[in-house]
Amino acid sequence: MTGIAVLGAGAFGTALAISLSSVRDDVTLWGRSAEHIAQMEATRTNAKRLPDCSLPDALKLTSDLYTACAADIILLSMPMQTLSQFAQDNVALLTGKMLVSCCKGIDVKTGRGPVELLSQIVPDARVAIVSGPSFAVDIAAGLPTALTIAGKDEALVSDLQTALTTQNIRLYSSLDPVGVEFGGALKNVMAIACGIAIGAGLGESARAALMTRGNIEMQRIATSLGASPQTLLGLSGFGDLVLTCTSAKSRNFSHGLKLGRGDPIDPEITVEGVATAQAVAALAAERGVDMPITNVVRDILNSSITITEAVERLLSRPLKRE
C-alpha cells in the first residue's frame, strides 16, 4: 500500500489524520481551500475546526486533490449531501482505490447510504464505511475510541481494519455495511428528537423512551433493506445512539436542543440529521415501514407541526405490545 489520504479537513477528517499519523508516516490530509491548508501548515493546527490539537510532524497537508489521491486508501470525510457530486466529479481519481466513507447520513436525492452510492458511481473502487460513537475532539486528543469498519468484501474489511487501527482507535469489523450506514445515519435523527425533548423540558424519561423506541425504528428500516438487527445493537447503532443523544458535543443533539428552547439556529453548521430525517421518512413511506419518531422530527423541521403537537401525536398512537 502506498499511503492513506483523508479527504476533508473538517474536524473529523483532521482528527482521523492526527490519529493515523501517530502510527504511520504516509498520511496526507486534503482540504478544498488552499488558504485553509496554508494556515494549517504554518501553525500546525486546524484553528478553524480543532484549535487545541496539534498536527503531528509526520502528517502531510495538501489542497491538491491529484497529490492526495495518489494514496491507495482514501478516507472520504465530508458532509453526506456533498458526497455524490464529489464522487461524480472525481471518478477517474477514485477508480481502483480503497474508498472508506466517514459520512453519516442518507443521500436525499437517492435514499442511498454512502457505500451503495460510492459503489454505483465508482464501480471499480473497493468501498467500505467506518462509523461508530466518536467525537472528533476525543479522537484528536488521543482518547480511546471504538469504531466499526464495514463492507461486503471480507478481505478488504480485514485489510482496512489492520491499516486504520491506531493507538487510540480500535476497529471492529462487520460485513453488514447497510446496518452500519443506517445506524450512523438514523442516530442523528434520534439525537435531534432527544435534543428537542430536553430543550422543551420534557425530561430525561422522555429522552430514554425516544432513544429506546428510536433504536427500534433504526432496526425496522435497516432490516427492511437486508441489514442484521444485531448490527443496530452494536457500536455503529446503539453505541452511536447513546453518545449522540446524550452529549451537547453532538451537533444534532444541540440542534434539537435549540429547537426545543426556541433559540436561533446557525445555518452555517452542518447538521446531518436534518437531511437524513427527510430522506429516511420518504424511504420508510415507500417501503411501508412504520417510523413515527422520524416522521415527527421531519415535520418539526419542516415547521408543519409544533413540538406540543408532536408529543400528542406520539402519545396518542394505538397501544401495542413492546
C-alpha positions as CSV (number, residue, x, y, z in Angstrom):
1,M,0.0,0.0,0.0
2,T,1.2,3.5,-0.8
3,G,-0.4,5.5,1.9
4,I,-3.6,6.9,3.3
5,A,-5.3,10.1,2.2
6,V,-8.0,11.8,4.3
7,L,-10.2,14.0,2.0
8,G,-11.9,16.7,4.1
9,A,-10.1,19.0,6.6
10,G,-13.1,19.4,8.9
11,A,-13.0,18.4,12.5
12,F,-13.5,14.6,12.0
13,G,-11.2,14.3,9.0
14,T,-8.5,16.2,10.8
15,A,-8.9,14.1,13.9
16,L,-8.6,10.9,11.9
17,A,-5.5,12.2,10.2
18,I,-3.9,13.1,13.5
19,S,-4.6,9.7,15.0
20,L,-3.4,7.8,11.9
21,S,-0.2,9.9,11.8
22,S,0.6,8.8,15.3
23,V,1.4,5.3,13.9
24,R,2.2,6.0,10.2
25,D,4.3,8.4,8.2
26,D,2.4,8.1,5.0
27,V,-0.8,10.0,5.8
28,T,-2.0,13.0,3.8
29,L,-4.8,15.4,4.8
30,W,-6.5,17.2,1.9
31,G,-8.6,20.3,2.2
32,R,-10.5,22.1,-0.6
33,S,-9.3,25.6,0.5
34,A,-5.7,26.3,-0.3
35,E,-5.8,29.2,2.1
36,H,-7.0,27.0,4.9
37,I,-4.3,24.4,4.2
38,A,-1.7,27.1,4.2
39,Q,-2.8,28.3,7.6
40,M,-2.7,24.8,8.9
41,E,0.8,24.2,7.5
42,A,2.0,27.4,9.1
43,T,0.6,26.9,12.5
44,R,0.4,23.0,12.5
45,T,-3.1,23.3,13.9
46,N,-6.6,23.4,12.5
47,A,-7.6,26.6,14.2
48,K,-10.9,26.7,12.4
49,R,-12.1,23.2,13.5
50,L,-9.8,21.7,16.2
51,P,-8.0,24.7,17.7
52,D,-6.5,22.9,20.7
53,C,-5.0,19.9,18.8
54,S,-1.5,20.0,17.2
55,L,-0.8,18.3,13.9
56,P,1.9,15.6,14.0
57,D,5.1,16.4,12.1
58,A,4.6,13.3,10.0
59,L,1.2,14.5,8.7
60,K,1.3,15.9,5.2
61,L,-1.1,18.6,4.1
62,T,-2.3,19.5,0.6
63,S,-5.0,21.3,-1.3
64,D,-4.0,19.4,-4.5
65,L,-6.5,16.6,-5.0
66,Y,-4.3,14.8,-7.5
67,T,-1.5,14.6,-5.0
68,A,-3.8,13.3,-2.2
69,C,-5.4,10.6,-4.4
70,A,-2.0,9.0,-5.1
71,A,-2.7,7.1,-1.9
72,D,-4.2,3.6,-2.1
73,I,-6.6,4.1,0.8
74,I,-8.8,7.2,0.6
75,L,-11.0,8.2,3.5
76,L,-13.9,10.4,2.5
77,S,-14.7,12.7,5.4
78,M,-17.2,15.2,4.0
79,P,-20.9,16.0,4.5
80,M,-23.1,13.2,3.2
81,Q,-25.1,15.5,0.9
82,T,-21.9,16.6,-0.9
83,L,-20.5,13.0,-1.4
84,S,-22.4,12.1,-4.6
85,Q,-21.3,15.2,-6.5
86,F,-17.7,14.9,-5.3
87,A,-17.5,11.3,-6.4
88,Q,-19.1,12.1,-9.8
89,D,-16.6,14.9,-10.3
90,N,-13.6,12.8,-9.4
91,V,-14.4,9.3,-10.7
92,A,-11.0,9.0,-12.5
93,L,-9.1,9.8,-9.4
94,L,-11.1,7.4,-7.2
95,T,-11.2,4.4,-9.6
96,G,-9.3,1.4,-8.4
97,K,-8.9,2.8,-4.9
98,M,-9.9,1.5,-1.5
99,L,-12.6,4.1,-0.5
100,V,-13.7,4.4,3.1
101,S,-16.7,6.6,3.8
102,C,-16.6,8.5,7.0
103,C,-20.1,10.1,6.3
104,K,-23.1,9.6,8.5
105,G,-26.3,10.1,6.5
106,I,-28.5,9.1,3.7
107,D,-28.4,10.8,0.3
108,V,-31.6,12.9,0.0
109,K,-31.9,12.5,-3.8
110,T,-31.5,8.7,-4.0
111,G,-32.2,7.4,-0.5
112,R,-28.9,5.5,-0.6
113,G,-26.2,5.2,2.0
114,P,-22.6,6.1,1.2
115,V,-21.4,2.6,0.4
116,E,-24.1,1.9,-2.1
117,L,-23.7,5.4,-3.5
118,L,-20.0,5.2,-4.0
119,S,-20.2,1.6,-5.4
120,Q,-22.6,2.8,-8.1
121,I,-20.7,6.0,-9.0
122,V,-17.2,4.4,-8.9
123,P,-17.8,0.7,-9.7
124,D,-14.1,-0.1,-10.0
125,A,-13.4,1.0,-6.4
126,R,-13.5,-1.2,-3.3
127,V,-15.8,0.5,-0.8
128,A,-16.2,0.4,2.9
129,I,-17.5,2.5,5.7
130,V,-16.2,3.4,9.2
131,S,-18.7,4.5,11.8
132,G,-19.5,4.4,15.5
133,P,-19.6,6.5,18.7
134,S,-16.9,9.2,18.2
135,F,-16.3,12.9,18.7
136,A,-13.5,14.5,16.7
137,V,-12.1,16.3,19.7
138,D,-11.8,13.0,21.6
139,I,-10.0,11.2,18.7
140,A,-7.6,14.1,18.1
141,A,-6.8,14.2,21.8
142,G,-5.8,10.5,21.7
143,L,-8.7,9.3,23.9
144,P,-9.8,5.7,23.4
145,T,-12.5,5.2,20.7
146,A,-14.0,2.1,19.3
147,L,-15.5,2.1,15.8
148,T,-16.8,-0.3,13.2
149,I,-15.3,-0.9,9.7
150,A,-17.8,-2.5,7.4
151,G,-18.0,-3.7,3.8
152,K,-19.2,-6.6,1.6
153,D,-15.6,-7.7,0.7
154,E,-14.2,-9.6,3.7
155,A,-10.6,-9.3,2.5
156,L,-11.0,-5.6,2.1
157,V,-12.5,-5.1,5.5
158,S,-9.7,-7.2,7.1
159,D,-7.0,-5.1,5.4
160,L,-8.6,-1.9,6.4
161,Q,-9.1,-3.0,9.9
162,T,-5.4,-3.5,10.2
163,A,-4.4,-0.4,8.3
164,L,-6.7,2.0,10.1
165,T,-6.3,0.8,13.7
166,T,-4.2,3.3,15.8
167,Q,-3.0,3.7,19.3
168,N,-6.4,5.1,20.4
169,I,-8.8,3.8,17.7
170,R,-9.9,0.2,18.0
171,L,-11.7,-1.1,14.9
172,Y,-14.3,-3.9,14.9
173,S,-15.1,-5.5,11.5
174,S,-18.5,-6.1,10.0
175,L,-19.8,-7.5,6.7
176,D,-23.1,-5.6,7.1
177,P,-22.5,-2.1,5.6
178,V,-26.2,-1.4,5.3
179,G,-26.7,-1.8,9.0
180,V,-23.7,0.3,9.7
181,E,-24.8,3.0,7.3
182,F,-28.3,3.3,8.6
183,G,-27.2,3.1,12.3
184,G,-24.9,6.0,11.8
185,A,-27.4,8.0,9.8
186,L,-30.5,7.4,11.9
187,K,-28.9,8.1,15.3
188,N,-28.6,11.7,14.1
189,V,-32.4,11.9,13.7
190,M,-33.0,10.4,17.1
191,A,-30.4,12.9,18.6
192,I,-32.4,15.8,17.2
193,A,-35.6,14.3,18.8
194,C,-33.8,13.9,22.1
195,G,-32.4,17.4,22.0
196,I,-35.9,18.8,21.3
197,A,-37.3,16.8,24.3
198,I,-34.6,18.1,26.7
199,G,-34.8,21.7,25.3
200,A,-38.6,21.7,25.6
201,G,-38.4,20.5,29.2
202,L,-40.0,17.1,28.6
203,G,-37.5,15.4,30.9
204,E,-34.9,12.6,31.0
205,S,-37.6,9.8,30.9
206,A,-38.8,11.1,27.6
207,R,-35.3,11.1,26.3
208,A,-34.8,7.4,27.4
209,A,-38.1,6.5,25.7
210,L,-37.1,8.2,22.4
211,M,-33.7,6.5,22.4
212,T,-35.2,3.1,23.0
213,R,-38.1,3.3,20.6
214,G,-35.7,5.2,18.2
215,N,-33.4,2.2,18.1
216,I,-36.4,0.0,17.2
217,E,-37.1,2.3,14.2
218,M,-33.5,2.1,13.2
219,Q,-33.8,-1.7,13.2
220,R,-37.0,-1.6,11.2
221,I,-35.8,0.4,8.2
222,A,-32.3,-1.2,8.2
223,T,-33.7,-4.8,8.3
224,S,-36.2,-3.9,5.5
225,L,-33.1,-3.3,3.4
226,G,-31.4,-6.5,4.3
227,A,-29.4,-5.5,7.4
228,S,-29.0,-7.6,10.5
229,P,-30.8,-6.3,13.6
230,Q,-27.7,-7.2,15.6
231,T,-25.7,-4.6,13.8
232,L,-28.1,-1.9,15.1
233,L,-27.3,-3.1,18.7
234,G,-23.6,-2.6,18.1
235,L,-21.2,0.3,18.1
236,S,-22.5,1.8,14.9
237,G,-26.1,1.6,16.1
238,F,-26.8,1.6,19.8
239,G,-23.3,2.8,20.7
240,D,-23.5,5.9,18.5
241,L,-27.1,6.5,19.5
242,V,-26.2,6.7,23.2
243,L,-23.3,9.1,22.6
244,T,-25.1,11.4,20.2
245,C,-28.4,11.6,22.2
246,T,-26.7,12.4,25.5
247,S,-24.0,15.0,24.8
248,A,-24.0,18.6,23.9
249,K,-20.9,18.0,21.8
250,S,-23.3,16.4,19.3
251,R,-24.3,18.9,16.6
252,N,-27.6,17.0,16.1
253,F,-28.5,17.0,19.8
254,S,-27.5,20.6,20.1
255,H,-29.7,21.5,17.1
256,G,-32.7,19.8,18.7
257,L,-31.9,21.5,22.0
258,K,-32.1,24.9,20.3
259,L,-35.4,23.9,18.6
260,G,-36.8,22.8,21.9
261,R,-35.8,26.0,23.6
262,G,-36.8,28.2,20.7
263,D,-33.3,29.5,20.2
264,P,-32.0,30.7,16.9
265,I,-30.3,28.2,14.6
266,D,-26.9,28.8,12.9
267,P,-27.4,27.9,9.2
268,E,-23.6,27.6,8.8
269,I,-23.4,24.5,11.0
270,T,-23.8,21.2,9.1
271,V,-26.4,19.0,10.9
272,E,-26.7,15.7,9.0
273,G,-29.8,14.6,10.8
274,V,-31.9,17.3,9.2
275,A,-31.4,16.0,5.6
276,T,-31.5,12.4,6.9
277,A,-34.9,12.8,8.5
278,Q,-36.3,13.9,5.2
279,A,-34.6,11.1,3.2
280,V,-35.4,8.3,5.6
281,A,-39.1,9.4,6.2
282,A,-39.5,9.2,2.4
283,L,-37.8,5.8,2.1
284,A,-39.9,4.4,5.0
285,A,-43.1,5.6,3.4
286,E,-42.1,4.0,0.1
287,R,-41.3,0.7,1.8
288,G,-44.3,0.7,4.2
289,V,-42.1,0.9,7.4
290,D,-43.6,2.5,10.5
291,M,-41.3,5.2,11.8
292,P,-43.3,7.6,14.0
293,I,-40.4,9.4,15.7
294,T,-38.6,10.0,12.4
295,N,-41.8,11.4,10.9
296,V,-42.4,13.9,13.7
297,V,-38.8,15.1,13.6
298,R,-39.2,15.6,9.9
299,D,-42.5,17.5,10.5
300,I,-41.0,19.7,13.2
301,L,-38.0,20.5,11.0
302,N,-40.5,21.4,8.2
303,S,-42.4,23.6,10.7
304,S,-45.6,21.7,9.7
305,I,-46.3,20.7,13.4
306,T,-45.4,22.2,16.8
307,I,-43.5,20.3,19.5
308,T,-46.7,20.1,21.5
309,E,-48.5,18.5,18.5
310,A,-45.6,16.1,18.0
311,V,-45.8,14.9,21.6
312,E,-49.6,14.5,21.3
313,R,-49.2,12.5,18.1
314,L,-46.7,10.1,19.7
315,L,-48.6,9.6,22.9
316,S,-52.0,9.1,21.2
317,R,-50.7,6.2,19.0
318,P,-52.6,2.9,19.5
319,L,-51.4,0.9,22.4
320,K,-49.3,-2.1,21.5
321,R,-47.1,-4.9,22.7
322,E,-43.4,-3.9,23.0
